[in-house]
Amino acid sequence: MGYSGRLIEEDGSGRCPDPRRMSDAELIEAVAGGDQAAFAALYDRYAARLLGLIVRVLGSRKDAEDVLQEVFREVWSRADRFDRRLGSPAIWLLNLCRSRSIDYLRHHGSARKREEGHARPERLPATGDAPDLTGRARDALAELPIEQRHAIDLAFGHGLTSQQIADVQGIPLGTAKTRLRLGMGKLRQFLNPQPEEMPA
């Protein structure tokens, strides 16, 4: 990819450590120091798995390959910001893929629907005047559990299908659908409260 950088220092034996035998964290640390061999080893170790995830999200291998290259450009430039206390290198790479995939969908539009049954969720209930509904909807969203709120944000804020939400969040399709269904049900209850029955 045309990156420049220094080689990692030799180990005590006078030989350079084999990047293929280094741990993920050691590779990230070496990449932060500009080690091209470590970068190549990290790419070889994770590229296929990450590409598979991005393809599932975007529905296009060509687009996914572009996003993958962007992810690894970010790895090269931001490896020094990786903090192992916040998670493993694999989780860090996965989060980068998810973030860049969502950015791509936001700027280029959702990938075409992949198969019947994965259509976008139904729209939010449209009742009341628009300004009031906007404020009430915001309040309602704030009351939802975070996983349901994130699923609804991905669906309505970024136009993702249920399958894409599952891929982005790394959860089963059924779980994604359940989070959307429960979240929508709670929003309906908040936005369309049933009038209290008159006492007999």
Backbone torsions as a table, in degrees:
resi	resn	phi	psi	omega
1	MET	NA	6.3	173.0
2	GLY	81.1	19.1	-179.8
3	TYR	-82.2	147.2	177.2
4	SER	-112.1	151.3	178.9
5	GLY	172.9	170.7	-177.3
6	ARG	-86.5	159.9	174.0
7	LEU	-80.7	152.9	177.0
8	ILE	-66.2	154.5	-177.9
9	GLU	-69.1	154.2	178.7
10	GLU	-69.1	152.0	175.2
11	ASP	-81.9	-176.8	-175.3
12	GLY	-62.2	-20.0	-178.6
13	SER	-84.0	-3.1	-178.1
14	GLY	87.5	2.2	178.2
15	ARG	-111.1	148.5	175.9
16	CYS	-72.4	134.5	177.8
17	PRO	-58.9	145.4	178.4
18	ASP	-78.5	113.9	-178.3
19	PRO	-56.5	-29.2	-178.5
20	ARG	-65.7	-19.8	-179.8
21	ARG	-101.2	1.2	-179.8
22	MET	-82.0	151.9	175.6
23	SER	-72.2	165.7	178.2
24	ASP	-57.4	-45.0	-178.6
25	ALA	-62.8	-38.6	178.5
26	GLU	-67.0	-37.7	177.1
27	LEU	-63.6	-44.9	179.3
28	ILE	-60.3	-43.4	179.7
29	GLU	-61.9	-41.1	179.3
30	ALA	-67.9	-39.4	177.4
31	VAL	-61.9	-39.4	178.0
32	ALA	-60.3	-28.0	177.3
33	GLY	-87.9	3.2	177.0
34	GLY	90.6	20.5	-176.9
35	ASP	-82.7	111.7	-179.2
36	GLN	-68.1	-36.3	-179.3
37	ALA	-64.9	-40.2	177.7
38	ALA	-65.7	-39.3	178.3
39	PHE	-62.0	-44.2	179.4
40	ALA	-63.1	-39.9	179.9
41	ALA	-66.1	-40.5	178.5
42	LEU	-64.7	-41.5	178.0
43	TYR	-61.4	-48.2	-180.0
44	ASP	-61.9	-33.1	-176.2
45	ARG	-74.2	-33.4	-170.2
46	TYR	-119.8	-16.7	-171.3
47	ALA	-56.1	-46.3	-176.0
48	ALA	-63.4	-44.1	-179.5
49	ARG	-65.6	-42.6	-179.0
50	LEU	-68.6	-37.6	178.1
51	LEU	-62.1	-40.7	178.6
52	GLY	-59.4	-41.8	178.1
53	LEU	-63.3	-47.0	-176.2
54	ILE	-66.0	-37.6	177.3
55	VAL	-60.5	-41.6	179.5
56	ARG	-64.1	-34.3	-179.0
57	VAL	-75.8	-46.1	-173.8
58	LEU	-89.3	-24.9	-179.4
59	GLY	76.9	9.4	-179.1
60	SER	-141.4	122.8	180.0
61	ARG	-66.6	-39.1	-179.9
62	LYS	-60.9	-48.4	178.5
63	ASP	-63.1	-39.1	-179.3
64	ALA	-63.4	-39.2	178.8
65	GLU	-63.4	-38.2	177.0
66	ASP	-63.4	-43.7	-179.7
67	VAL	-66.0	-40.0	178.9
68	LEU	-60.0	-42.5	178.1
69	GLN	-61.9	-38.5	178.2
70	GLU	-65.4	-39.2	178.2
71	VAL	-60.3	-46.4	-177.3
72	PHE	-75.0	-24.3	170.0
73	ARG	-63.0	-40.6	179.1
74	GLU	-68.3	-37.7	176.0
75	VAL	-59.0	-45.2	-178.3
76	TRP	-62.9	-40.7	-175.0
77	SER	-86.0	-19.1	-174.0
78	ARG	-121.4	11.2	-178.2
79	ALA	-57.8	-30.0	-178.9
80	ASP	-69.9	-12.1	179.6
81	ARG	-93.4	-5.7	179.4
82	PHE	-66.2	131.7	179.7
83	ASP	-122.1	107.4	-176.0
84	ARG	-63.6	-17.5	178.0
85	ARG	-69.6	-19.7	-178.1
86	LEU	-95.3	-0.6	179.2
87	GLY	148.2	171.2	-178.1
88	SER	-78.1	161.9	174.8
89	PRO	-57.0	-37.4	179.9
90	ALA	-61.5	-43.0	178.8
91	ILE	-65.7	-40.0	178.5
92	TRP	-60.8	-46.2	178.9
93	LEU	-64.0	-40.8	179.5
94	LEU	-63.3	-42.0	179.1
95	ASN	-65.4	-37.6	175.9
96	LEU	-61.4	-42.6	179.5
97	CYS	-63.2	-44.5	-179.7
98	ARG	-62.9	-45.1	-178.8
99	SER	-63.0	-46.3	-179.1
100	ARG	-68.9	-32.5	177.8
101	SER	-66.0	-43.3	178.2
102	ILE	-64.6	-40.8	177.2
103	ASP	-59.3	-42.4	-179.2
104	TYR	-63.5	-44.9	179.5
105	LEU	-63.8	-36.7	-179.0
106	ARG	-65.6	-39.0	-175.3
107	HIS	-90.0	-24.9	-176.1
108	HIS	-115.1	1.1	179.7
109	GLY	89.0	157.4	-178.7
110	SER	-65.8	147.0	173.7
111	ALA	-64.1	153.5	-179.2
112	ARG	-60.7	149.8	-178.5
113	LYS	-57.5	135.1	-168.9
114	ARG	-91.3	-32.4	176.6
115	GLU	-165.0	154.6	-177.4
116	GLU	-60.1	139.9	-177.1
117	GLY	100.3	-8.8	178.1
118	HIS	-112.3	27.2	179.6
119	ALA	-65.9	162.4	179.5
120	ARG	-64.1	154.4	179.7
121	PRO	-64.8	159.0	178.1
122	GLU	-62.5	161.2	-176.5
123	ARG	-74.4	160.3	175.1
124	LEU	-63.4	146.5	179.5
125	PRO	-59.7	131.3	-177.2
126	ALA	-103.9	91.5	177.6
127	THR	-133.4	154.6	178.9
128	GLY	77.6	173.4	179.3
129	ASP	-76.8	153.0	-171.0
130	ALA	-57.8	-50.2	-178.0
131	PRO	-59.9	-41.2	-179.3
132	ASP	-67.5	-40.7	-178.9
133	LEU	-63.9	-38.2	-179.9
134	THR	-60.5	-46.4	179.6
135	GLY	-66.6	-41.0	179.9
136	ARG	-67.2	-39.2	178.9
137	ALA	-63.3	-40.0	179.0
138	ARG	-62.8	-42.8	178.4
139	ASP	-64.4	-40.1	-179.6
140	ALA	-64.5	-43.8	179.3
141	LEU	-60.1	-38.1	-178.4
142	ALA	-64.9	-21.2	-178.7
143	GLU	-86.7	-12.2	-176.8
144	LEU	-77.0	151.3	170.0
145	PRO	-57.0	147.5	-172.0
146	ILE	-58.3	-36.7	-178.1
147	GLU	-68.7	-34.4	176.7
148	GLN	-72.1	-38.3	178.6
149	ARG	-63.8	-41.8	179.4
150	HIS	-64.9	-41.2	-179.4
151	ALA	-62.9	-42.8	180.0
152	ILE	-68.0	-37.0	177.8
153	ASP	-63.8	-42.7	178.8
154	LEU	-64.8	-37.0	-178.0
155	ALA	-72.2	-48.8	-173.3
156	PHE	-96.3	-30.1	179.4
157	GLY	-81.6	-30.5	-175.6
158	HIS	-122.1	-0.4	175.4
159	GLY	71.7	24.6	-179.0
160	LEU	-81.5	146.7	173.1
161	THR	-79.2	171.0	177.5
162	SER	-58.7	-41.4	179.8
163	GLN	-65.2	-41.8	179.1
164	GLN	-65.2	-38.4	176.9
165	ILE	-61.9	-42.8	178.8
166	ALA	-60.9	-43.0	-179.2
167	ASP	-67.3	-43.7	-178.7
168	VAL	-64.8	-39.8	-177.2
169	GLN	-90.3	-5.2	179.0
170	GLY	67.8	38.8	-177.9
171	ILE	-127.1	161.5	176.8
172	PRO	-63.1	152.8	179.1
173	LEU	-57.7	-41.5	-179.9
174	GLY	-61.1	-36.9	178.4
175	THR	-66.4	-41.9	178.5
176	ALA	-61.7	-43.9	179.6
177	LYS	-64.7	-38.4	179.5
178	THR	-64.7	-43.9	179.4
179	ARG	-61.4	-41.1	178.1
180	LEU	-65.8	-43.4	-177.8
181	ARG	-64.4	-45.9	179.9
182	LEU	-65.6	-42.2	179.8
183	GLY	-63.6	-43.1	178.8
184	MET	-63.9	-38.7	178.7
185	GLY	-62.3	-42.5	179.2
186	LYS	-67.6	-36.2	177.5
187	LEU	-64.6	-41.2	178.8
188	ARG	-61.4	-42.7	179.9
189	GLN	-63.1	-36.0	-178.8
190	PHE	-74.4	-41.7	-174.8
191	LEU	-83.1	-26.8	-179.1
192	ASN	-126.8	64.0	-178.8
193	PRO	-63.3	138.9	178.6
194	GLN	-75.1	135.0	178.9
195	PRO	-62.7	142.2	179.0
196	GLU	-67.5	141.1	179.9
197	GLU	-70.2	142.4	177.3
198	MET	-71.4	137.0	178.0
199	PRO	-63.0	145.2	-178.1
200	ALA	-70.6	NA	NA
